[in-house]
Amino acid sequence: MFQAEGSAAIKAQFDNPFEEPEADEQQPPIANEKPRPLPTSLPPVQRFEPDMLPDELRDYVLDVSRRIQCPPEYCAVAALTLLSGLVGHKVRMRPKQHDDWEIVIVLWAALVGDPSAMKTPAIKAMRFAIDAIEADARREHEKALADHMAEMELFDVAKAASKKKAKDRANKGDMDGAKAALAEAVEPKAPKPAERLIFNDATVEKAGELMNQSESHLTALRDELAGLLSRLQQEDASSERAFYLEAWNGDSRFTYDRIGRGHIAIERCALNILGGIQPTKLAPIIRGARGAVNDGLIQRFQLAVWPDPVRDWKWIDRAPNPKAKERFAQVFYRLHGIDFGADENGNPPAWRFTPEAQSLFVEWMTEINLECRSGTLSPLMAEHLLKMPKTVGSLALLFAVIDGEQGSVSVDSTARALEWADYLRGHAERLYSAATNSGIEGAKLILKRRSKLPNPFKTKQVQQRGWQGLDTTPAVQDSIDVLVEHRYLTEVERQTAGRPRIDYWWHPDYVPAKEEA
């Protein structure tokens, strides 16, 4: 029995899960009821509709998603996030007609899916124009550096001549003339660093320096967001977490002081984030957001999409649609070079909704605020929705800029943004279900790997396996409770000399075979 087992015995049972139970541990009576199928753990999501994208983006997004056979929303949100960085703070959105509430376009996107869902290929296919812009910037910078080196050679010659002239004048007592001679050689300014639009990993300090060098917004690209999000949940990453929280606002000034770097002020702290994450790695992060670390970081991933997996597959080998790809790329080049000027105070211009668009936005915003205050939503979902007006304003402005609108945001761009809001809400509900329904996923994993467990087994023996999402006692217990509820397991309490022991027996139809070990 458990209370009499030493560490060696426990290890032996762990290594040999099919050891026969003792005489008093035979299979308990089981009700003559078959186990019930485990429910799906994911709420349904809407189908992605191509007309949610502007015409200039649509064909290439669909072309890529068909060729690599991934959900089209992976490509769509990747493209929108990258484009939002190119608009940057060149133009802003004021969702109210008289109020000074102002939105800077910043989007955080998460592509949720299994490792084989083609998240990374989708991002790679959408970023080619950004890569080309950065490559052009590097070539221009290299040419500017070469020109600067030549100018510095001439400066050295001029400086030597100026020193000689200054010395001659000083020897004659003309000190003012000597100073004037030294000033004749003006050192040429070094060229600005090559423009950066994306980065994969950078310290807060380096990211701040890059932000100060560009009119566009940086985009952090991460193949796997779990590493970043897990690090930001650690206690020693509080300052880095504060930086990311400010960067989502897009209009805040952020300062830091570091030994070696001194005082650095980021006048416009803004950062887009784009990356993928696996569902199994998402669940513990979402659970953490319900605790003391809930400061709205997860809720800022407003463009989080978790589509149904693509089940069909066939061999596809064709070239990209050249016209669609070129049209797509031209949007990136145009937004990168666009200049909206400045208002009378030297600030970026701010656009407002047209009257028809304003009515749509007011109606939608009224509905979600009333719903969020009704108490019918989970706290995480309510917090997510209350951040969505910034997302809708950002998307409406982005669509307006892509479509060439001037000075205001039309009803068409606003309606498209609101269609995205409805679509993204379903994905947000699925996202937060990773925490509330994680027990179902864990139950499915235990059922799938039941051949690795003894019969009966204990909670600790599941946790010791280190299976994804089942590495904590609460997560394991939640999953076991689901299996008990659906009759795959029977819970048996045994009295021992110490605390009662809980064993879990498999239903006879699901007892693992010894040869499966």
C-alpha positions in Angstrom: 0.0 0.0 0.0 1.0 3.6 -0.5 1.7 4.4 3.1 4.1 1.4 3.4 6.0 2.0 0.2 9.5 3.3 0.3 11.1 5.5 -2.3 12.6 2.5 -4.0 9.2 0.8 -4.2 7.6 4.0 -5.7 10.4 4.2 -8.2 9.9 0.5 -9.1 6.2 1.1 -9.8 7.0 4.2 -11.8 9.4 2.2 -13.9 7.1 -0.8 -14.2 3.5 0.6 -14.4 2.1 -2.8 -15.1 2.9 -4.5 -11.8 -0.1 -6.5 -10.7 -2.2 -4.9 -7.9 -2.1 -6.5 -4.5 -5.0 -8.8 -3.5 -6.9 -6.1 -1.8 -6.5 -3.8 -4.8 -8.4 -5.7 -7.4 -10.6 -3.9 -9.8 -13.6 -2.4 -7.9 -17.1 -2.9 -9.1 -18.0 -0.7 -12.1 -21.5 0.5 -12.9 -22.7 -1.1 -16.1 -22.4 2.2 -18.0 -20.2 2.9 -20.9 -17.9 5.9 -20.8 -19.3 9.0 -22.5 -17.4 10.7 -25.3 -15.3 13.6 -24.1 -16.7 16.9 -25.2 -14.8 19.3 -27.4 -12.9 21.8 -25.4 -12.9 24.6 -27.9 -15.8 27.1 -28.6 -16.6 27.4 -32.3 -15.2 30.3 -34.3 -16.5 32.0 -37.4 -15.2 31.2 -40.8 -12.7 33.7 -42.2 -14.3 35.7 -45.1 -12.0 37.0 -47.8 -13.8 40.4 -48.0 -12.6 41.2 -44.6 -9.4 42.2 -46.3 -8.8 45.2 -48.6 -8.7 44.3 -52.3 -5.0 44.9 -52.7 -4.2 42.3 -50.0 -6.8 39.7 -50.6 -5.6 37.8 -53.6 -2.1 37.2 -52.3 -3.2 36.2 -48.8 -5.5 33.6 -50.3 -2.9 32.5 -52.8 -0.4 31.8 -50.1 -2.9 30.1 -47.8 -3.9 27.7 -50.6 -0.3 26.9 -51.6 1.0 26.2 -48.1 -2.4 24.9 -47.0 -2.8 26.9 -43.8 -5.8 28.8 -42.4 -6.1 32.1 -44.3 -6.4 34.1 -41.1 -2.8 33.3 -40.3 -1.7 35.2 -43.4 -4.3 37.9 -42.9 -3.4 38.9 -39.3 0.3 38.7 -40.1 -0.1 41.1 -43.1 -2.2 43.6 -41.1 0.3 43.6 -38.2 3.3 44.2 -40.4 1.5 47.0 -42.3 0.4 48.7 -39.1 4.0 49.1 -38.2 4.7 51.0 -41.5 1.9 53.5 -40.8 3.4 54.0 -37.3 2.7 57.4 -35.9 2.5 59.2 -39.2 -1.3 59.5 -38.7 -3.5 58.9 -35.7 -7.2 58.2 -35.1 -9.7 60.1 -32.9 -12.8 58.0 -32.5 -14.8 60.8 -31.0 -15.8 64.0 -32.9 -14.9 66.5 -30.1 -12.9 64.5 -27.5 -9.1 64.4 -27.7 -9.0 60.6 -27.2 -6.4 59.5 -29.7 -5.3 56.1 -31.0 -2.0 55.1 -32.4 -2.0 52.1 -34.6 -0.4 49.2 -32.7 -1.4 45.6 -33.2 -0.4 42.4 -31.3 -1.1 39.2 -33.1 -0.8 35.6 -32.0 -1.2 32.7 -34.3 -2.4 29.7 -32.2 -2.0 26.2 -33.6 -0.2 22.9 -33.4 3.4 22.7 -34.5 2.3 21.5 -38.0 -0.2 24.3 -38.5 2.1 26.3 -40.8 2.2 29.3 -38.6 5.9 30.2 -39.4 5.6 29.7 -43.2 2.6 32.0 -43.2 4.5 34.8 -41.4 7.5 34.3 -43.7 5.4 34.6 -46.8 3.8 37.8 -45.6 7.1 39.6 -44.6 8.9 39.5 -47.9 8.2 43.1 -48.7 9.4 44.2 -45.2 12.6 42.3 -45.8 13.0 44.0 -49.2 12.5 47.4 -47.6 15.1 46.7 -44.9 17.5 45.3 -47.6 17.2 48.6 -49.5 17.9 50.5 -46.3 21.0 48.5 -45.6 22.3 49.1 -49.1 21.7 52.8 -48.9 23.4 52.8 -45.5 26.4 51.0 -46.8 26.7 53.6 -49.7 26.3 56.4 -47.2 29.0 54.9 -45.0 31.4 54.7 -48.0 30.7 58.3 -48.9 31.2 59.3 -45.2 34.6 57.6 -45.1 35.7 59.6 -48.2 34.4 62.8 -46.6 36.3 61.9 -43.4 39.5 61.6 -45.4 39.0 65.0 -46.9 38.1 66.3 -43.5 41.5 65.1 -42.1 43.3 66.9 -44.9 41.3 70.1 -44.3 41.8 69.8 -40.5 45.5 69.5 -41.0 45.5 72.6 -43.2 43.4 74.5 -40.8 45.7 73.7 -37.9 48.7 74.9 -39.9 46.9 78.1 -40.8 45.8 78.6 -37.2 49.4 78.1 -36.0 50.7 80.7 -38.4 48.1 83.3 -37.3 48.7 82.5 -33.6 52.4 83.0 -34.1 51.6 86.5 -35.4 49.5 87.2 -32.4 46.2 87.0 -34.4 44.3 84.7 -31.9 40.9 85.5 -33.3 42.1 84.6 -36.8 43.6 81.4 -35.4 40.2 80.4 -33.9 38.5 81.2 -37.2 41.0 79.0 -39.1 40.3 76.0 -36.8 36.6 76.4 -37.4 37.0 76.2 -41.2 37.2 72.4 -41.1 33.8 71.0 -40.3 33.5 67.4 -39.5 30.9 65.7 -41.6 28.0 64.0 -39.8 27.9 60.2 -39.7 25.0 58.7 -41.6 22.0 57.5 -39.6 21.8 53.8 -38.9 20.0 51.6 -41.5 16.3 51.7 -40.8 15.0 48.7 -38.9 11.4 47.6 -39.1 11.5 44.1 -37.4 13.5 42.3 -34.9 13.4 38.8 -33.4 14.9 39.3 -30.0 16.3 42.5 -28.3 16.8 43.9 -24.9 14.5 46.7 -23.8 17.4 49.1 -24.1 18.2 48.1 -27.7 14.6 48.1 -28.7 14.3 51.7 -27.3 17.3 52.8 -29.4 15.7 51.3 -32.5 12.4 53.0 -31.8 14.1 56.4 -31.7 15.6 55.9 -35.2 12.4 55.4 -37.3 9.2 57.0 -38.1 7.7 53.6 -38.4 6.9 51.2 -35.5 9.0 48.2 -34.8 7.5 44.8 -35.1 8.8 42.0 -32.8 8.6 38.7 -34.7 8.7 35.5 -32.7 8.3 32.0 -34.1 7.2 30.9 -30.6 5.6 33.5 -28.3 5.6 31.2 -25.3 9.2 32.0 -24.5 8.6 35.7 -24.4 5.3 35.5 -22.5 6.8 33.0 -20.0 9.8 35.3 -19.4 7.5 38.3 -18.9 5.6 36.5 -16.1 8.8 36.1 -14.0 9.3 38.4 -11.1 12.7 39.7 -12.3 11.2 40.8 -15.6 8.8 43.4 -14.1 10.6 46.3 -15.8 10.6 44.6 -19.2 6.9 43.8 -18.7 6.2 47.4 -18.0 8.0 48.4 -21.2 5.8 46.0 -23.3 2.6 47.3 -21.6 3.5 50.9 -22.5 4.6 49.9 -26.0 1.1 48.6 -26.8 -0.4 52.1 -26.1 1.9 53.5 -28.8 1.7 57.1 -27.6 3.6 57.0 -24.3 7.1 58.4 -23.4 9.2 55.8 -21.8 12.5 56.5 -20.0 15.1 54.3 -18.4 18.6 54.7 -16.9 21.2 52.1 -17.2 24.9 52.0 -16.2 26.8 52.1 -19.4 24.0 53.5 -21.5 23.0 56.4 -19.3 19.6 58.0 -19.7 17.6 57.1 -22.7 14.2 58.5 -23.5 11.8 56.9 -26.0 9.6 59.7 -27.2 7.1 57.4 -28.9 7.2 53.9 -27.3 5.4 51.7 -29.7 5.8 48.1 -30.6 3.9 45.6 -32.7 4.2 41.9 -31.9 3.6 39.0 -34.2 4.3 35.3 -33.5 2.9 31.8 -33.1 2.1 29.7 -30.0 1.0 26.2 -29.4 -2.3 25.5 -27.5 -0.5 23.4 -24.9 1.9 26.2 -24.1 -0.9 28.8 -24.1 -3.0 27.2 -21.3 -0.6 27.9 -18.4 0.0 31.4 -19.6 -3.8 32.1 -19.7 -4.2 30.6 -16.2 -1.5 32.9 -15.0 -3.4 35.9 -16.3 -6.2 35.1 -13.9 -3.9 35.6 -10.9 -1.8 38.3 -9.5 0.0 38.9 -12.8 -3.1 40.0 -14.6 -2.2 43.4 -15.8 -3.8 43.1 -19.2 -0.8 41.8 -21.1 -2.5 38.8 -22.6 -5.6 40.9 -23.4 -3.5 43.1 -25.5 -3.2 40.3 -28.1 -6.3 41.5 -29.8 -5.4 39.8 -33.1 -5.1 36.4 -31.6 -6.5 33.8 -34.0 -7.0 30.1 -33.2 -8.7 28.6 -36.3 -9.8 25.1 -36.8 -7.0 23.0 -38.2 -6.9 22.3 -42.0 -7.6 18.6 -42.1 -7.4 18.0 -45.9 -4.1 18.0 -47.7 -3.0 17.5 -51.3 0.1 18.0 -53.3 0.3 21.6 -54.6 3.3 22.8 -56.7 2.7 26.0 -58.5 4.4 29.4 -58.6 3.0 32.3 -56.6 0.5 34.5 -58.4 2.9 37.2 -59.7 0.3 39.9 -60.1 -1.2 39.3 -56.7 2.2 39.3 -55.0 3.3 42.5 -56.7 0.0 44.2 -55.8 0.5 43.1 -52.2 4.1 44.3 -52.1 3.1 47.8 -53.5 0.9 48.4 -50.4 3.9 47.9 -48.2 6.1 50.2 -50.3 3.4 52.9 -50.4 2.7 52.8 -46.7 6.4 52.9 -45.9 7.0 56.0 -47.9 3.7 57.8 -47.2 3.8 61.2 -45.6 0.8 62.9 -44.1 2.6 66.0 -43.0 1.8 67.6 -39.7 -0.9 69.7 -38.1 -0.5 73.4 -37.1 1.3 72.3 -33.9 3.8 70.1 -35.7 2.1 66.9 -34.5 1.0 64.0 -36.7 -2.5 64.6 -38.2 -5.5 62.9 -36.5 -8.4 61.6 -38.5 -12.0 61.1 -37.3 -14.9 59.0 -38.5 -17.3 60.3 -41.1 -20.8 60.9 -39.7 -22.1 57.5 -41.0 -19.0 55.7 -39.7 -19.4 57.4 -36.3 -22.9 56.1 -35.9 -21.7 52.5 -36.5 -18.9 52.9 -34.0 -21.0 54.5 -31.3 -23.6 51.7 -31.6 -21.0 48.9 -31.4 -19.1 50.5 -28.5 -22.3 51.1 -26.6 -23.2 47.4 -26.9 -19.9 46.0 -25.7 -19.6 48.4 -22.8 -23.1 47.5 -21.5 -22.3 43.8 -21.9 -19.0 44.1 -20.1 -20.7 45.9 -17.2 -23.6 43.4 -17.0 -21.6 40.8 -15.1 -22.4 38.1 -17.5 -18.9 37.7 -18.9 -15.8 36.2 -17.4 -13.4 38.8 -16.1 -10.8 37.9 -18.7 -13.3 38.2 -21.6 -14.7 41.5 -20.3 -11.2 43.0 -20.0 -10.4 41.8 -23.5 -13.5 43.4 -25.0 -12.9 46.7 -23.2 -9.6 46.9 -25.0 -11.2 46.2 -28.4 -12.2 49.9 -29.2 -8.5 50.7 -29.7 -8.2 47.7 -32.0 -11.3 48.7 -34.0 -10.0 52.3 -34.3 -6.6 51.0 -35.4 -8.0 48.6 -38.0 -10.4 51.2 -39.4 -7.6 53.8 -39.8 -5.3 51.1 -41.3 -8.0 50.1 -43.9 -8.6 53.8 -44.7 -4.9 54.4 -45.3 -4.6 51.3 -47.5 -7.7 52.3 -49.5 -6.3 55.8 -50.1 -8.8 57.7 -48.0 -7.8 61.2 -47.0 -8.5 63.1 -43.7 -11.3 60.9 -42.4 -12.3 57.2 -42.0 -15.2 56.1 -44.2 -18.1 53.9 -43.3 -16.7 51.1 -45.5 -13.4 51.0 -43.5 -15.3 51.2 -40.2 -17.7 48.4 -41.2 -14.8 46.2 -42.2 -13.1 46.9 -38.8 -16.3 46.0 -37.0 -16.5 42.8 -39.0 -13.1 41.9 -37.7 -14.2 42.7 -34.2 -17.0 40.2 -34.4 -14.7 37.6 -35.9 -11.9 38.2 -33.3 -14.3 37.9 -30.4 -15.0 34.3 -31.2 -11.2 33.6 -31.3 -10.8 35.4 -27.9 -13.4 33.1 -26.4 -11.5 30.1 -27.7 -8.3 31.7 -26.4 -9.5 32.0 -22.8 -11.1 28.6 -22.9 -7.5 27.3 -22.9 -7.6 28.0 -19.2 -11.2 27.3 -18.3 -11.4 24.1 -20.3 -7.8 22.9 -20.1 -9.0 19.9 -18.1 -10.7 18.4 -21.2 -7.4 18.6 -23.2 -5.5 17.1 -20.3 -8.1 14.3 -20.0 -7.7 13.5 -23.7 -3.9 13.3 -23.3 -4.2 11.0 -20.3 -6.6 8.8 -22.2 -4.4 8.7 -25.2 -1.3 7.7 -23.1 -3.1 5.4 -20.6 -0.7 2.6 -21.5 2.0 4.6 -19.7 0.1 4.4 -16.4 -0.5 1.6 -13.9 -4.0 0.4 -13.1 -4.9 1.8 -10.6 -2.8 5.0 -10.6 -2.5 8.0 -8.4 -2.5 11.7 -9.3 1.2 12.0 -8.6 2.1 9.3 -11.1 0.5 11.4 -13.9 2.4 14.5 -12.8 5.7 12.6 -12.7 5.4 11.8 -16.4 5.9 15.5 -17.2 3.4 15.5 -20.0 2.6 18.9 -21.6 0.0 20.8 -19.6 0.0 18.2 -16.8 3.0 19.2 -14.8 1.1 20.7 -11.8 -1.2 19.0 -9.3 -4.2 21.3 -10.1 -3.9 20.7 -13.8 -3.7 16.9 -13.3 -6.6 16.8 -10.9 -8.8 18.9 -13.2 -8.1 16.4 -16.0 -8.7 13.3 -13.9 -12.0 14.8 -12.6 -13.1 15.1 -16.3 -12.3 11.4 -16.9 -14.2 10.4 -13.7 -17.2 12.5 -14.7 -17.3 10.8 -18.1 -16.9 7.3 -16.5 -13.5 6.4 -17.9 -12.1 6.3 -14.4 -13.5 5.2 -11.0 -12.3 7.0 -7.9 -11.7 4.7 -5.0 -10.7 6.0 -1.5 -8.7 3.6 0.6 -8.1 4.1 4.3 -4.5 3.9 5.4 -2.6 4.4 8.6 -2.2 8.0 7.6 -4.3 10.1 5.2 -6.9 8.4 3.0 -5.4 7.4 -0.4 -7.2 8.0 -3.7 -6.7 5.5 -6.4 -8.1 5.8 -10.0 -9.1 2.6 -11.8 -9.7 2.4 -15.5 -13.1 1.3 -16.9 -12.7 -2.3 -18.0 -13.1 -1.3 -21.7 -10.1 1.0 -21.3 -7.7 -1.0 -19.2 -4.3 -0.6 -20.9 -2.7 -3.8 -22.2 0.6 -4.8 -20.8 2.2 -5.2 -24.2 1.5 -1.6 -24.9 4.1 -0.4 -22.4 
